């Protein structure tokens, strides 16, 4: 009885980041590809692993495949 309670407590004490990192990298990239690009700077502060994913070309390729790209207009002002 007590071992069952202890096992449940250990399961609930897992941090969310360890649960996310237990997913395959392809799944993590699929999840990140669906986020807005505006979230990427904050996400890159979470860990070096997420920073490398945000900078990876695989993430942007997956965004294109999923049609999750965002339109931007860039303006250059020159004096």
Phi, psi and omega in degrees: 000310182292326180293327178293317178297317180297318179296320178294321178297320180294321177297317183286343181273357177295136180284152179302325181293324178291328177292319179294318182289346177281349177284154174298149184300325178299322179292318179298317179296321177299319179294312182295328181295336181273351177280159176289148176299336179292341178275344185297320178300319178292320181296325181292344178276349183293312180197168177294328178297312179293326177298319179291325178293319180295327181273355186280143177293337179298323180296316182287328175294319179294322177300320179294317179297324181274359183058041179256024180282155180243139179278135177228149173245123179259133181238130177247122178253131181234131179276000000 
